[in-house]
Amino acid sequence: MRLCVVVLLFSFGTFSHAFDCTRMIDWIKQNDYVKILPDSLAQNITCEGVMDYYLRTSSVEVIDHNGDREMIPLVSARDLPQRQQSSSSKSVGPPIPSIIWQIGKAIWTIVKDNRPSTNVTDDWAGAVPSGVKDWRNLYGWRNYRSELFHLKFHGTFGSPAEYKYIYQMKYHGRYKGVGAYITELTSVTQSVTAHLGEHVFVHVKADNPVNYGTPKHPIGGLDMTVTMIANGVFGSKQIACTYTFMGNGTTQKDACAAVNYWV
């Protein structure tokens, strides 16, 4: 699953964020951060030296809805595999309860330049029987709202960028007495904190509709990935975490990965 998350980091086009070596070094000097650099680097400041030190002393903290903490190392984009292309298709014809397809959106933005931009009416995804276009044709829905999730960039220079959010959805939807499906699965921003000069964006991707049950007792599920991006003088820092949501109310963490683009 980690490879899937890393590939996703390429998919939002943030690689176009301009990295300015001179600006970065000037920023370090102006904010009196030279004193925290190793002596050899402080005496001869270079882009490669600063970024190597920055990556070695930086990480991302992930706190999930259960309060479990995980520290993710921040790696250079130079170490990433090439982007992979994927394709998907939807079936046509009458609804088939055992075959799951996705409704709603596939990708949307929930934070744009430090400001929440979620539209919960339109920005959601669902996993229902193939052929179903309106989730309201199903019944038995129950509401789900997660506890708080927390993404936090830790680094040597300045205060961290942070993002707090929750997931919500409707689940346990049934079709003609069969199955457990989900709809209106989305991520909702609770707070955004950006370091001075940083620009935070958060994107959501929903994909991989799967039947986690059996042909007779289908359970629809989706993967949802939240990608936080903080653009600043050190390039573009990105953290992506994927969770799986199922129609029986089960949630499962798949993987998180963090990358820094600066070349």
C-alpha positions as a Markdown table, in Angstrom:
| # | Residue | x | y | z |
|---|---|---|---|---|
| 1 | Met | 0.0 | 0.0 | 0.0 |
| 2 | Arg | 2.9 | 2.4 | 0.6 |
| 3 | Leu | 3.8 | 2.5 | -3.1 |
| 4 | Cys | 0.2 | 3.5 | -3.9 |
| 5 | Val | 0.4 | 6.4 | -1.4 |
| 6 | Val | 3.7 | 7.6 | -2.8 |
| 7 | Val | 2.4 | 7.5 | -6.3 |
| 8 | Leu | -0.6 | 9.6 | -5.2 |
| 9 | Leu | 1.7 | 12.4 | -4.1 |
| 10 | Phe | 2.6 | 13.0 | -7.7 |
| 11 | Ser | -0.9 | 13.2 | -8.9 |
| 12 | Phe | -1.9 | 16.6 | -7.8 |
| 13 | Gly | 0.7 | 18.6 | -9.8 |
| 14 | Thr | 2.3 | 20.3 | -6.8 |
| 15 | Phe | 5.7 | 19.5 | -8.2 |
| 16 | Ser | 5.5 | 22.8 | -10.1 |
| 17 | His | 6.1 | 24.7 | -6.8 |
| 18 | Ala | 9.2 | 26.8 | -7.4 |
| 19 | Phe | 12.2 | 26.1 | -5.2 |
| 20 | Asp | 14.6 | 29.0 | -4.8 |
| 21 | Cys | 17.9 | 28.1 | -3.3 |
| 22 | Thr | 19.0 | 31.8 | -2.7 |
| 23 | Arg | 15.6 | 32.6 | -1.1 |
| 24 | Met | 16.0 | 29.6 | 1.3 |
| 25 | Ile | 19.5 | 30.5 | 2.4 |
| 26 | Asp | 18.5 | 34.2 | 2.9 |
| 27 | Trp | 15.5 | 33.0 | 4.9 |
| 28 | Ile | 17.8 | 31.0 | 7.2 |
| 29 | Lys | 20.1 | 33.9 | 7.8 |
| 30 | Gln | 17.3 | 36.5 | 8.3 |
| 31 | Asn | 15.6 | 34.3 | 10.9 |
| 32 | Asp | 18.9 | 33.6 | 12.7 |
| 33 | Tyr | 18.8 | 29.8 | 12.1 |
| 34 | Val | 22.5 | 29.7 | 11.1 |
| 35 | Lys | 23.4 | 29.1 | 14.7 |
| 36 | Ile | 21.5 | 25.7 | 14.8 |
| 37 | Leu | 23.3 | 24.4 | 11.7 |
| 38 | Pro | 26.3 | 22.0 | 12.2 |
| 39 | Asp | 29.5 | 24.1 | 12.3 |
| 40 | Ser | 30.8 | 22.8 | 9.0 |
| 41 | Leu | 27.5 | 23.7 | 7.2 |
| 42 | Ala | 27.2 | 27.1 | 9.0 |
| 43 | Gln | 30.6 | 28.0 | 7.6 |
| 44 | Asn | 29.8 | 27.0 | 4.1 |
| 45 | Ile | 26.0 | 27.0 | 3.5 |
| 46 | Thr | 24.9 | 25.2 | 0.3 |
| 47 | Cys | 21.5 | 24.1 | -0.9 |
| 48 | Glu | 22.5 | 20.4 | -0.9 |
| 49 | Gly | 23.9 | 20.7 | 2.6 |
| 50 | Val | 20.9 | 22.5 | 4.0 |
| 51 | Met | 18.4 | 20.1 | 2.4 |
| 52 | Asp | 20.3 | 17.1 | 3.6 |
| 53 | Tyr | 20.3 | 18.4 | 7.1 |
| 54 | Tyr | 16.6 | 19.5 | 6.8 |
| 55 | Leu | 15.5 | 16.0 | 5.7 |
| 56 | Arg | 17.6 | 14.2 | 8.4 |
| 57 | Thr | 16.0 | 16.4 | 11.1 |
| 58 | Ser | 12.4 | 16.5 | 9.8 |
| 59 | Ser | 9.5 | 14.1 | 10.2 |
| 60 | Val | 5.7 | 14.0 | 10.1 |
| 61 | Glu | 3.5 | 13.0 | 13.1 |
| 62 | Val | 0.3 | 11.2 | 12.4 |
| 63 | Ile | -2.3 | 10.9 | 15.1 |
| 64 | Asp | -5.3 | 8.8 | 14.2 |
| 65 | His | -8.8 | 8.7 | 15.6 |
| 66 | Asn | -7.8 | 6.2 | 18.3 |
| 67 | Gly | -5.0 | 8.4 | 19.5 |
| 68 | Asp | -2.3 | 6.2 | 18.1 |
| 69 | Arg | 0.8 | 8.1 | 17.0 |
| 70 | Glu | 3.2 | 7.3 | 14.2 |
| 71 | Met | 6.3 | 9.3 | 13.1 |
| 72 | Ile | 6.9 | 9.2 | 9.4 |
| 73 | Pro | 10.3 | 10.2 | 8.0 |
| 74 | Leu | 10.4 | 12.9 | 5.4 |
| 75 | Val | 12.2 | 11.6 | 2.3 |
| 76 | Ser | 13.4 | 13.4 | -0.9 |
| 77 | Ala | 11.3 | 13.2 | -4.0 |
| 78 | Arg | 14.5 | 12.0 | -5.7 |
| 79 | Asp | 13.9 | 8.6 | -4.1 |
| 80 | Leu | 10.4 | 8.1 | -5.4 |
| 81 | Pro | 9.5 | 5.7 | -8.1 |
| 82 | Gln | 8.1 | 7.0 | -11.4 |
| 83 | Arg | 4.4 | 7.8 | -11.5 |
| 84 | Gln | 2.2 | 5.0 | -12.5 |
| 85 | Gln | -1.0 | 5.4 | -14.5 |
| 86 | Ser | -4.2 | 3.6 | -13.6 |
| 87 | Ser | -7.5 | 3.1 | -15.3 |
| 88 | Ser | -11.0 | 2.3 | -14.0 |
| 89 | Ser | -14.3 | 1.5 | -15.6 |
| 90 | Lys | -17.9 | 1.2 | -14.6 |
| 91 | Ser | -20.3 | -1.5 | -15.6 |
| 92 | Val | -23.7 | -0.7 | -17.2 |
| 93 | Gly | -27.0 | -2.4 | -16.9 |
| 94 | Pro | -29.3 | -3.3 | -13.9 |
| 95 | Pro | -27.9 | -3.1 | -10.4 |
| 96 | Ile | -25.8 | -6.1 | -9.3 |
| 97 | Pro | -25.5 | -6.2 | -5.4 |
| 98 | Ser | -22.3 | -8.2 | -5.4 |
| 99 | Ile | -20.4 | -5.9 | -7.8 |
| 100 | Ile | -19.4 | -2.6 | -6.2 |
| 101 | Trp | -18.9 | 0.6 | -8.1 |
| 102 | Gln | -18.1 | 4.1 | -7.0 |
| 103 | Ile | -20.4 | 7.1 | -7.0 |
| 104 | Gly | -19.8 | 10.8 | -6.2 |
| 105 | Lys | -16.4 | 12.4 | -6.8 |
| 106 | Ala | -12.9 | 10.8 | -7.2 |
| 107 | Ile | -10.7 | 13.8 | -6.3 |
| 108 | Trp | -11.4 | 17.2 | -4.6 |
| 109 | Thr | -9.7 | 19.9 | -2.6 |
| 110 | Ile | -10.7 | 20.7 | 1.1 |
| 111 | Val | -8.0 | 23.3 | 1.9 |
| 112 | Lys | -6.8 | 25.9 | -0.5 |
| 113 | Asp | -4.0 | 28.2 | 0.4 |
| 114 | Asn | -4.5 | 27.8 | 4.2 |
| 115 | Arg | -8.3 | 28.1 | 4.0 |
| 116 | Pro | -10.9 | 25.3 | 4.2 |
| 117 | Ser | -12.9 | 24.9 | 1.0 |
| 118 | Thr | -15.0 | 21.8 | 1.7 |
| 119 | Asn | -18.5 | 21.5 | 0.2 |
| 120 | Val | -19.9 | 18.5 | 2.0 |
| 121 | Thr | -23.0 | 18.6 | -0.2 |
| 122 | Asp | -21.0 | 17.8 | -3.4 |
| 123 | Asp | -17.6 | 16.6 | -2.2 |
| 124 | Trp | -18.1 | 13.0 | -1.3 |
| 125 | Ala | -17.8 | 9.4 | -2.6 |
| 126 | Gly | -19.8 | 6.2 | -2.1 |
| 127 | Ala | -19.6 | 2.4 | -2.8 |
| 128 | Val | -22.9 | 1.0 | -3.9 |
| 129 | Pro | -24.1 | -1.9 | -6.2 |
| 130 | Ser | -23.1 | -1.5 | -9.8 |
| 131 | Gly | -25.9 | 0.2 | -11.7 |
| 132 | Val | -27.1 | 2.3 | -8.8 |
| 133 | Lys | -26.8 | 6.0 | -9.6 |
| 134 | Asp | -28.8 | 7.4 | -6.7 |
| 135 | Trp | -27.8 | 6.2 | -3.2 |
| 136 | Arg | -31.3 | 7.3 | -1.9 |
| 137 | Asn | -32.7 | 4.2 | -3.7 |
| 138 | Leu | -31.0 | 2.2 | -0.9 |
| 139 | Tyr | -32.3 | 2.2 | 2.7 |
| 140 | Gly | -31.2 | 1.4 | 6.3 |
| 141 | Trp | -28.5 | 4.1 | 6.4 |
| 142 | Arg | -26.6 | 4.8 | 9.6 |
| 143 | Asn | -24.4 | 7.9 | 10.3 |
| 144 | Tyr | -20.7 | 7.7 | 11.1 |
| 145 | Arg | -18.5 | 10.5 | 12.3 |
| 146 | Ser | -14.9 | 9.7 | 13.3 |
| 147 | Glu | -12.8 | 11.1 | 16.1 |
| 148 | Leu | -10.1 | 13.7 | 15.3 |
| 149 | Phe | -7.2 | 12.9 | 12.9 |
| 150 | His | -4.0 | 15.0 | 13.1 |
| 151 | Leu | -1.2 | 15.6 | 10.7 |
| 152 | Lys | 1.8 | 17.6 | 11.8 |
| 153 | Phe | 5.1 | 18.5 | 10.1 |
| 154 | His | 8.1 | 18.6 | 12.5 |
| 155 | Gly | 11.2 | 20.3 | 11.4 |
| 156 | Thr | 14.4 | 22.1 | 12.5 |
| 157 | Phe | 13.3 | 25.5 | 11.2 |
| 158 | Gly | 10.3 | 27.3 | 12.6 |
| 159 | Ser | 7.0 | 26.1 | 14.0 |
| 160 | Pro | 5.2 | 23.1 | 12.4 |
| 161 | Ala | 2.4 | 23.1 | 9.9 |
| 162 | Glu | -0.6 | 21.2 | 11.3 |
| 163 | Tyr | -3.9 | 19.9 | 9.9 |
| 164 | Lys | -6.8 | 18.4 | 11.9 |
| 165 | Tyr | -9.8 | 16.7 | 10.3 |
| 166 | Ile | -12.5 | 14.1 | 10.7 |
| 167 | Tyr | -14.2 | 11.6 | 8.4 |
| 168 | Gln | -17.9 | 11.2 | 8.1 |
| 169 | Met | -20.2 | 8.9 | 6.0 |
| 170 | Lys | -23.4 | 7.0 | 5.8 |
| 171 | Tyr | -23.1 | 3.3 | 6.0 |
| 172 | His | -25.1 | 0.0 | 6.2 |
| 173 | Gly | -27.2 | 1.0 | 3.2 |
| 174 | Arg | -29.1 | -2.0 | 1.8 |
| 175 | Tyr | -30.4 | -2.8 | -1.6 |
| 176 | Lys | -33.5 | -5.1 | -1.8 |
| 177 | Gly | -32.6 | -6.6 | 1.6 |
| 178 | Val | -29.0 | -7.3 | 0.6 |
| 179 | Gly | -25.6 | -5.9 | 1.4 |
| 180 | Ala | -24.0 | -3.1 | 3.4 |
| 181 | Tyr | -22.9 | -0.1 | 1.4 |
| 182 | Ile | -21.5 | 3.4 | 2.0 |
| 183 | Thr | -22.2 | 6.9 | 0.7 |
| 184 | Glu | -21.4 | 10.5 | 1.4 |
| 185 | Leu | -17.9 | 9.5 | 2.6 |
| 186 | Thr | -15.9 | 12.6 | 3.0 |
| 187 | Ser | -13.2 | 14.4 | 5.1 |
| 188 | Val | -14.1 | 17.6 | 7.0 |
| 189 | Thr | -11.5 | 20.1 | 8.0 |
| 190 | Gln | -11.4 | 21.1 | 11.7 |
| 191 | Ser | -8.3 | 23.4 | 11.8 |
| 192 | Val | -5.3 | 24.4 | 9.6 |
| 193 | Thr | -2.1 | 25.9 | 11.0 |
| 194 | Ala | 0.6 | 27.2 | 8.6 |
| 195 | His | 4.1 | 28.4 | 9.5 |
| 196 | Leu | 4.8 | 32.0 | 8.4 |
| 197 | Gly | 5.3 | 32.0 | 4.6 |
| 198 | Glu | 3.9 | 28.5 | 4.0 |
| 199 | His | 0.9 | 27.7 | 1.9 |
| 200 | Val | -1.1 | 24.7 | 2.9 |
| 201 | Phe | -3.3 | 22.7 | 0.5 |
| 202 | Val | -5.2 | 19.5 | 1.3 |
| 203 | His | -6.6 | 17.1 | -1.3 |
| 204 | Val | -8.8 | 14.0 | -1.0 |
| 205 | Lys | -8.9 | 11.0 | -3.3 |
| 206 | Ala | -11.4 | 8.2 | -3.2 |
| 207 | Asp | -10.9 | 5.0 | -5.1 |
| 208 | Asn | -10.7 | 1.2 | -5.1 |
| 209 | Pro | -14.4 | 0.2 | -4.7 |
| 210 | Val | -14.3 | -3.4 | -3.3 |
| 211 | Asn | -16.7 | -6.0 | -2.1 |
| 212 | Tyr | -15.3 | -7.0 | 1.3 |
| 213 | Gly | -18.1 | -9.5 | 1.9 |
| 214 | Thr | -19.3 | -12.4 | -0.2 |
| 215 | Pro | -21.5 | -12.5 | -3.4 |
| 216 | Lys | -24.5 | -13.3 | -1.2 |
| 217 | His | -23.7 | -10.8 | 1.6 |
| 218 | Pro | -21.7 | -8.0 | -0.1 |
| 219 | Ile | -20.0 | -5.3 | 1.9 |
| 220 | Gly | -19.0 | -2.2 | -0.1 |
| 221 | Gly | -15.8 | -0.4 | 0.7 |
| 222 | Leu | -13.6 | 2.5 | -0.5 |
| 223 | Asp | -10.1 | 3.7 | 0.1 |
| 224 | Met | -9.8 | 7.4 | 0.9 |
| 225 | Thr | -6.5 | 9.3 | 0.9 |
| 226 | Val | -6.0 | 12.7 | 2.5 |
| 227 | Thr | -2.9 | 14.5 | 1.2 |
| 228 | Met | -1.6 | 17.6 | 3.0 |
| 229 | Ile | 0.8 | 19.8 | 1.2 |
| 230 | Ala | 2.9 | 22.7 | 2.7 |
| 231 | Asn | 4.7 | 24.8 | 0.2 |
| 232 | Gly | 7.4 | 27.1 | 1.5 |
| 233 | Val | 11.1 | 28.1 | 1.3 |
| 234 | Phe | 12.2 | 24.4 | 1.7 |
| 235 | Gly | 10.1 | 23.3 | -1.3 |
| 236 | Ser | 6.9 | 21.3 | -1.1 |
| 237 | Lys | 6.4 | 19.0 | 1.9 |
| 238 | Gln | 3.7 | 16.4 | 1.5 |
| 239 | Ile | 2.1 | 13.7 | 3.7 |
| 240 | Ala | -0.5 | 11.3 | 2.4 |
| 241 | Cys | -2.5 | 8.8 | 4.6 |
| 242 | Thr | -4.9 | 6.2 | 3.3 |
| 243 | Tyr | -7.8 | 4.6 | 5.2 |
| 244 | Thr | -10.3 | 2.0 | 4.1 |
| 245 | Phe | -14.0 | 2.4 | 5.0 |
| 246 | Met | -16.6 | -0.4 | 4.8 |
| 247 | Gly | -20.3 | -0.6 | 4.7 |
| 248 | Asn | -20.5 | -2.6 | 8.0 |
| 249 | Gly | -18.9 | 0.4 | 9.8 |
| 250 | Thr | -15.3 | -1.0 | 9.8 |
| 251 | Thr | -12.4 | 1.4 | 9.3 |
| 252 | Gln | -8.8 | 0.4 | 8.6 |
| 253 | Lys | -5.6 | 2.4 | 8.3 |
| 254 | Asp | -3.6 | 1.3 | 5.2 |
| 255 | Ala | -0.4 | 3.5 | 5.0 |
| 256 | Cys | 1.1 | 6.9 | 5.3 |
| 257 | Ala | 4.1 | 8.4 | 3.4 |
| 258 | Ala | 5.9 | 11.8 | 3.5 |
| 259 | Val | 7.9 | 13.4 | 0.7 |
| 260 | Asn | 9.8 | 16.7 | 0.1 |
| 261 | Tyr | 10.0 | 18.1 | -3.4 |
| 262 | Trp | 12.9 | 20.6 | -3.8 |
| 263 | Val | 14.5 | 19.9 | -7.1 |
